[in-house]
Amino acid sequence: MKEERREKRLKEESEIIITVIAGGKKHSKEKVIYNISKDLSASGAKIQSNIFLPVDTLLKIDFKLKNLQQMITAMGKVKWIKIIYEDECYDAGVVFVNTPKEAIRKLSDYISWKLKCKSNIP
């Protein structure tokens, strides 16, 4: 199967804070703390959440990346959802939308740096 992703991906768990901006009838604006990003690129992320995030839900995601002293904030839209444990744990694919170029550049630089460090380990 041919890889269709355009961006380099970093498979690393990072803490995130999600704020639901729009989407899903059950959700008002709420912060969901202690979620995890499991797979990150400059164009999107795979996140793990304890709430169901319907497709097309608009999110504000604050990333606390390892070895980086600052938070990076991105806006994203849920593209797919997978139930891991019913009513307890979900994986969601999120594509970044309307995210400032500076935040995308910081994510891209971080991913490149981490991948370079991993490739230098014997």
N, C-alpha and C positions, 0 to 999 in steps of 0.2 A: 504494500500500500504506500503510495507516494505521500510524503509530508506536504501539506498545503499551507502551513503557517508561514507568514512572512517575516516574523520577528524571532530572534533568539529567545529561548525560554529558559528560565531559571527554576529548577525544581527545589525549592527551599521553603520551609514553613516560616511565616512571618505573622506577627500579631497585627490585627486590623480592627478598626472601629467602623461600623457601618451605620449610616443614617439613611433610612428609607425616605426618599424625596417624593416619589409618586408611584402609584401602581398598587394593585392588590386592594380589594375592598376592605380587608381585615386590618390593614396597616395604616396607622396614622404616622406622623413623624415621630420616630423613636430611635434611640441609640441602642445598638446591639453590641455589647462589649464581649471580649474574649472569643472572637472569631479568628479564623486562620486563613491566610492566603497560602496555597500549596504549590502554585505554578504561576509564574509571573513573566510577562513580556511587556514591551513598551506599548502594546496595543490592547492588552487585556490580562485577565487573571482567572484562575480557578480558585474559588473560595469555598470554605466549609462553614456552614452556619447552623445554628440551632433553631432557626425559623425558616419556613417555606417562603421562598422569594419567587413569585410568579414571573414567567417570561415577560419581558418588556418593563419590569420594575426599574425605576431610576434610582440609583444609589449614589451617595457620597461616601467614598472609602478613604480612610486615613490609614496609611501604611506606616508601621514602625519596623523598618528594615534593620536586620542585624548589621552591626558595624557602621551604622549611619546614625548620627546624633540628632537628626531632625525628622519630623514627620513629612511624608509626601501625601498630598491630597489629590485624589482623582475622582472624576465623575464617571459612572459606568451604568450600563444597561444590561440586565440579565438576558442572555441569549439561550441558555438551556439550564435545566434543573434535573438533578438525579437524587432520588431518595436513597440514603444510606441506611438509616434506621427510622422507620415510620414515626412521625411526630417528635423525633429527637435530633436527627442529624441529616443534613443535605449538602450536596456539592452543587455549585452553580458556576456556569461559565459566564464571565462578565467581559464585555467589550467596552473600552474606554470611549466616552463621547464628551464633547465640550470640555475637555481637560486642557488647562493652559500648557502651551508648548514647553515652558520651563519645567513643569512637573514631569512631562513625558521625557524630556532630555535627562533629568535626574534619574528617572527609572532606567532609562537606556544605559546611562553611564554606570549605574550601580550593577546592572546585570552583566555588562561587558567586563567590569572589574572582577566580579565574583567568578564568572566563567574563566577568566584568565588565571585567577588564583587557583582554581580547581585544576586547570590543565597543567599547572606547574608543580603539582604535588606528585611525587614519584609513586 
